[in-house]
């Protein structure tokens, strides 16, 4: 992608950027002299879940050499735009489990935190005068509400309370943050959510949740599914292994050429750390669940260890070679493995859960949409078929008309019910 301007009276085009990578999200400065945009530097990338963190640039409206802004921040920049009556460019970025709104002065590249804390601040908007900022704020026990503050972030206050009726009478579980040193000394962040109504001295089953991406991330934000699991009597452990956003470019690159390598070790080390610090976790009743790349990791986990008594893989990958040829995101494999797949099929097969499926003993539920073009349902079918042939208890639930991430409430509810029932079957009955 390159950025162009068009003269609306004549239709004349001016190419503003011309780089080997991609630029997007352009915005004119208030005086029309400059354009900011987000983009990448690496020539090979993907629009699905890029390993390279997005950067912020400014360039003259007529073209020229772009200049990078907020270089020292080392975070993935999103939601950038100018202050309409001022000298700042505002943007958002994930930072160690939070999502923060910043601003930068283009003239001296000075970055300031505007809205930040142990929560997610997103979808910001400034008024026409540039004096007031509105944004969505959410944390582990509060769904998103609209907040407003002064343009510098001071005097923030909640403006809406749309979720009050929804939350009334519910016993919500907060998430406890922890950090640990992984196998190679890398510092990794995670969270633990206790089961609702947990009693001191008792042991409870727990579910390891794995995020998608691979360059996604958990954090101080609302998760209805985690609350559902806690309400059903399960502890929830969730971790941001290497590859996750919010920790800098080196950390984000940690899963490149290495799906299921260092990130798998991070997850196991993090689970061990959570168990050590939380005596209520019953190590004989552990489950694992993830969606998309988290589904890939779920499939990978059960080929590498027998410590989990049940698994649920949503929208999951199992064969990276066939995934390349059937997914609409062919560039994901090209970018993550720095090659065309036929240049090194053995590498893709090495990191495919299906290549190690003979080691699986964990009962596994597969949940998949039939019109998922990101991760086609054939990925679940391959893993499911192999498990059934091997005599492992497995069920595949197909949802008609659903893609990558369900949209119909009836199917969302059904999939969550089936997941809890699957974990109940193996983590409460003593089977497995």
Steps between C-alpha positions, in 0.01 A plus 500: 500500500616850418330830585369735231314828500238582239392843385121480526449761228732349237553143611876546488694253717816565698688203645606601850686184608695239309664240722559122486251452784146625569352828624145559619272714723603839353382825659558862396633749752256781583678736256514236225878521472583162650369145503551249776461131433568161652712241327772242501862496391551133421428406137317179592208535736138398548179688566369216717725503807832661409814423694633848439353766724331783312693828492382860479636728226453857376562619145437817302161499327675528165728204568862469603692296757278386790624555855420250773337629818499352852808297415601453863168348607556154346131413495240406233332827402132519402214751483721794405363843404569869543362726765275720287589820685843440638849372436469138608448167326307258723526121478442183699724203577496183707740513794555206738136393512356851489396706199620857526420824317806714428578819315815615325623840384621459139750785529709344779364141516412535868256230614258548790257258661146642485282216631660197663461260789404141579229501234445526125434847353397486134291667228603850601355815343577868553241776475531765226689736728746231604423571864315183606571135427241222510600134513381153592635355820475139616671277754471145631175565690346779289378477140575805286346836589558849358730727700600861436801702614693815421722470194800438726317217679421686820162493676382176337143402582256231395231627264285191439379210712341275239607174666364567848192282454707224341744496791239525776505196725797336330798380701787602275852371540798732478825391338820487705811602306828308532840503329744213466838413352458257211738219400760741358457778756253704292250687719143406409169634631190304592177511700300264719125518559359301790175303471193681625432419862836331553544385859836504680665160525309344212643390164341608172550411134658763277501582128806634318374752241722577199452812289487525122716687257769376538568866584195564715497551873301472821489767765302723731179474300154349515452139391150363520623148417750506788223615734283214371774249582553646847125497565497131407756428772823512301813698563640673191869546423591723208849598388665722237781279367767626264341619179238703692455874448578764759857408591709634213621377163745239628228331706251517212753327274535216750269265310634569150622176338410335829127433538463272799863540608584775748137603542403146603782498756381839630148366545616194692739704717222750566254229595758354738553845656124549541464159665788572737342829611142372518462188714131473408581387145451125468782377276311178428211694346644737239336596171625705205313715248587744226361646178666564164874505575395407852326204340822412319682517833233286666552235233876536541484477881316169501768351269775607741363420848244282674452734797160624372197278556285676239546746214276724290639630170302781336563602138824304527790429265654154476692482169701805395559365149132454413413817694713702259312367198148545638504810723441848361804607708777342295726792595484397868712192435727690261570770760523280809734248336682746272451289189265346252385168647643287218843636588493298822201273541682299773513811721124556472433133565735508802281766664168340398309329785385234255861386457507398868140387540592143591607627844156640592294343777303811607123494425443795268196699389531687169278805442500648149296714263421337166575817300819596682728624221776613737546151642296261285306228679718241324768584759274371778389207286859382449579501872161359601521214250850407619395494866199282426717258301741487795217425743514832683166638611426793268194693386470750214219755519431679171314832494326580170542850361763598757846626418807583705338620819131431546240771446164340584417510872336157487825345372721696740287374789496145366877485450568627852253251645665213315846609614398510867324165467814348345717622786238384752511154349873456547599740778214430741409134449850371563521349152814530291 
